[in-house]
Amino acid sequence: MKPLIAAIALIILSACSADPGSEAWCSTMQEKSKGDWTADDTMTYGKHCLLDSQTIGSEDWCDDLKDKDKGDWTTDETKNYAKHCVI
């Protein structure tokens, strides 16, 4: 039973945090000292935050994904589209 409770807690906590590459995450990272960034933070910021069309959840990102064949969507793209573009 304890693993189930831990899994539920993890899901709830992860739902409260900003997804890496999302507008909220990019904004938080801009305020954070670059010295505190991890290598993954730097790569994600560069990939998703420098160009609005790549920022997960931005209008451009949602439009670009809408135009992409849904069979080519990754699991993360599907999850992020539902979370940021539909809801």
Long-range contacts (C-beta under 8 A, 24 or more apart in sequence): 19-56, 19-57, 19-80, 19-83, 19-84, 20-44, 20-48, 21-47, 21-48, 21-49, 21-54, 21-55, 21-56, 21-80, 22-48, 22-55, 22-56, 22-57, 22-80, 22-84, 23-55, 23-56, 23-57, 23-58, 25-49, 26-55, 56-80, 56-84, 57-83, 57-84, 57-85, 61-85
